[in-house]
């Protein structure tokens, strides 16, 4: 007699794995932005990296986050080594990124559009694995700061080079290096002028001994770090290497790695400087002014990172809902789900368009004072708004997957943990908004460049024109009250996104303007029922 089968586990109605896509080829908004912002010469490079990011790097990202970095303060014999061990996938991600220019294309291939292309590379890489973006961003952003000091030419050159070498050696033995930074202290936070770490001059001019601590010391596995410390002349920027030119370890102790909400593949630490040797960058007492270009570039990457997280969350949600059936049809075919997804697609494209527009301004800044002024203020506006929108965006995408978006086999939990980081790192939302107020009050060129940018879209949509007219008095006012800073910057950010989409003729421009400036509200999925949802979603991600 045959017993009835007891195995009832049949797997169906499940989406196929997401990986194996070309993130560049799938992203029409990114392709159009790169082309119009001046990066067209790099399309082949970007297409190749899009293939890697959607394939090998996408898979490596899961491994790099499952096994977090481990601090080893001493070796088996008791020698102090202060090193960090990583999963091999971390080194795969770093090596691929560095080799393909994510950490230095702007500098080792210095032609028109290089900053735009490097921004797109960073955007693609961040979608595959966000934690490694931290050391890549800092390495890229440190180069112009190091170039201010002729004695540090080797450091600047090797940071820009497309080579990755994780060995703990003096930089003279390496073709390429990575860099981190240390500004934050326990008592100061964003107020770096409250730093207490001291930089005492040594006999040789430009050389100092550092004593103190950093509460957040980014990328402790780097070859060197830009730090801020109090020299006799005031707060000063210095380069502190891991290894001295003679090969000896520098005098610092990694105290612990941070146990962070997200960003698990990347190591962040606390450090004590115990008479560590450092080389001054710039003038004594001009530390903030010296390092400000690095901060500007890292803030751009925060905006790019938030836009990239939105893009990947949207892609995951679209992929899932196109394959998952519910109540007799695919999820994406339900009108309300299509509304939510389309609303996310509109938000994602606006974030990408603004970030790439700012990248063009950064690219043109050395030759164009108007673009330099625009970059100065638009970076802060975009960093505030796009980074602030990312957490709610990712959560909405999670909801499209339901419970599947809440378990670690999905990428959504990792994206959700990562999403708040960019709004905190390199200046929280309040810092960005106060920066915008200062620029409007003290930098007439920045105010004029912003107004000109917004006026270029005038006459294309009545709703936009009314919103611009409403905010214009605040741009010409002597001062905006500090308490109103967020309100003003949020309005400027949405106007900038709308202006960018309108000016370039995006097919999503009208939907964005009507929904964001027409008072539809802040909940995703409230687009007008006449919106061509299918067209929006077809543009957002090709069916696979």
Buried (B, 14 or more C-beta within 10 A) or exposed (E): EEEEEEEEEEEEEEBEEBBEBBBBBBBBBBBBBBBBBBBBBBBEBBBEBBBBBBBBBBBBBBBBBEBBBEBEEEEEEEEEEBBBEBBEBBBBBBBBBBBBBBBBBBBBBEEEBBBBBBBBBBBBBBBBBBBBBBBBBBBBBBBBBBBBBEBBEEBBBBBBBBBBBBEBBBBEEBEBBBBBBBBBBEEBBBEBEEBEBBBEBEEEEBBBBBBBBBBBBBBBBBBBBBBBBBBEBEBBBBBBBBBEEEEEBBBBBBBEBBEBEBBBBBBBBBBBBEEBBBBBBBBBBBBBEBBBBBBBBBBBBBBBBBBBBBBBBBBBBBBBBBBBEEEEEEBBBBEEBBBBBBBBBBBBBBBBBBBBBBBBBBBBBEEBEBBBBBBBBBBBBBBBBBBBBBBBBBBBBBBBBEEBBEEEEBBBBBBBBBBBBBBBBBBBBEBBBBBBBEBBBEBEBBBBBBBEBBEEBEEBBEBBBEBBEEBEEBBEEEEBEEEEBBBBBBBBBBBBBBBBBBBBEBBBBBBBBBBBBBEEEEEBBEBEEEBEBEEBBEBBBEEE
